[in-house]
Amino acid sequence: MIRELQDKDIDRVMDIWLKSTIKAHDFIEKEYWESNYNTVKDVYIPMSNTFVYEEKGRIKGFISIINKEFIGALFVDNDSQGQGIGRKLIEYVLNKFTTLNLAVYKDNIKSVGFYKKMGFEVISEEINEDSKFPEYIMKNKE
C-alpha cells in the first residue's frame, strides 16, 4: 500500500534513507551522508510531498516530491530492493504529478538504468554543488 507520510513514519524513513543512500553511493564517503542526515530530516522531508510504500505494517520504501515536480528522494530498504517497490512508487507519483525531473549521480549506474527503464531521459549533466560529483538531470517523457 502506498500512502502519505505521517509523523510517526519519520524515523523509519530516515533509517531507510541513510542505509540505502550509503549503499547506493559507495563512491562518496559515508560521512558525507551522515553529515546531511539532519538537513534531510528537518528541511527536505518536511518541504516535500512524501509517500511511503508499506507492507504488513512495515515501511519498505519512500519517494519525496519537491514543488510538485522534482523527485528529491526515492529509496527502498536494502532488504526489499528488487521487489518492484521503486517502480510502484514512481508509477504512483506519475499519476499525481504530470512532469517530474530528478538529479541522479552519474556513477550510480543502477539508479540511472532504473530511471531510464521507467521512462526518464537525461537532459543535462552537471556537477553537484555540495558533493562535487557529476550528476545527470533527468526528466520523464510525457
C-alpha positions in Angstrom: 0.0 0.0 0.0 1.2 3.5 -0.8 0.1 6.3 1.4 1.2 9.8 2.6 4.0 10.1 5.1 2.8 10.5 8.7 4.9 12.0 11.6 5.2 8.5 13.2 7.0 7.3 10.0 9.9 9.7 10.0 12.4 7.6 12.0 11.8 4.6 9.7 12.0 6.7 6.5 15.3 8.3 7.7 16.7 4.8 8.6 15.9 3.7 5.0 17.4 6.9 3.6 20.7 6.6 5.5 21.4 2.9 4.9 20.3 2.8 1.3 22.0 6.1 0.3 25.3 4.9 1.7 24.9 1.6 -0.2 23.9 3.2 -3.5 26.6 5.9 -3.3 29.6 3.9 -2.3 31.8 6.3 -4.3 31.0 9.1 -1.8 32.3 8.9 1.8 29.6 7.7 4.2 30.4 10.7 6.5 29.0 13.0 3.8 25.6 11.3 4.1 25.8 11.2 7.9 26.5 14.9 8.0 23.5 15.6 5.8 21.1 13.4 7.9 19.5 16.3 9.9 19.1 18.5 6.8 17.2 15.7 5.0 15.1 15.1 8.1 14.4 18.7 9.2 14.4 20.5 5.8 13.8 18.3 2.8 11.3 15.8 4.1 9.0 18.5 5.6 9.1 20.6 2.4 8.2 17.6 0.3 5.1 15.5 -0.6 6.4 12.2 0.7 4.7 8.9 0.1 5.6 5.6 1.7 5.3 2.0 0.5 4.0 -0.1 3.4 3.6 -3.8 3.5 2.2 -5.7 6.5 2.7 -2.6 8.7 6.3 -2.1 7.7 7.6 0.8 5.5 9.8 -0.6 2.8 10.4 2.5 0.7 9.5 6.1 0.1 9.5 8.8 -2.5 9.6 12.6 -1.9 8.4 15.2 -4.4 9.5 18.8 -4.1 7.5 21.6 -5.6 5.2 19.0 -7.3 7.9 18.4 -10.0 11.2 17.2 -8.6 11.9 13.7 -7.2 14.1 14.7 -4.2 14.3 11.1 -2.9 13.4 7.6 -3.9 14.8 5.0 -1.6 13.9 1.4 -0.9 15.1 -0.6 2.2 18.2 -2.5 1.3 16.5 -5.9 2.2 13.5 -5.1 0.0 15.2 -4.0 -3.2 14.5 -5.8 -6.4 10.8 -6.4 -5.5 9.3 -3.7 -7.7 8.7 -1.2 -4.9 10.6 1.6 -6.6 8.7 1.1 -9.8 5.4 1.2 -7.9 6.4 4.4 -6.1 7.4 6.0 -9.5 4.1 4.9 -11.1 2.1 6.3 -8.2 3.7 9.8 -8.3 3.5 9.9 -12.1 -0.3 9.6 -11.7 -0.3 12.5 -9.3 2.3 14.8 -11.0 2.4 15.1 -14.8 6.0 16.2 -15.3 8.8 15.0 -13.0 12.5 15.6 -13.0 15.3 14.4 -10.8 19.1 14.5 -10.2 21.0 11.2 -10.0 24.7 10.7 -9.6 26.3 9.6 -12.9 28.3 6.9 -11.0 25.1 5.4 -9.6 24.7 3.2 -12.6 22.0 1.0 -11.1 19.7 4.0 -10.4 20.4 5.7 -13.8 19.4 2.4 -15.5 16.3 2.2 -13.4 15.1 5.7 -14.2 15.8 5.1 -17.9 13.7 1.9 -17.7 10.9 4.0 -16.0 10.8 6.4 -19.0 13.1 9.1 -17.8 15.8 10.6 -20.1 19.0 12.5 -19.4 18.5 16.2 -20.3 21.8 17.5 -18.9 24.9 16.7 -16.9 26.3 18.9 -14.2 28.5 18.8 -11.1 26.6 18.5 -7.8 27.3 21.7 -5.8 27.7 20.0 -2.4 29.5 16.7 -3.2 31.3 17.9 -6.3 30.4 14.6 -8.1 28.9 14.6 -11.6 25.1 14.0 -11.8 22.5 13.7 -14.5 19.4 15.8 -14.6 16.6 13.5 -15.9 13.0 14.2 -16.9 10.1 11.8 -17.6 9.0 11.5 -21.2 5.4 12.7 -21.3 
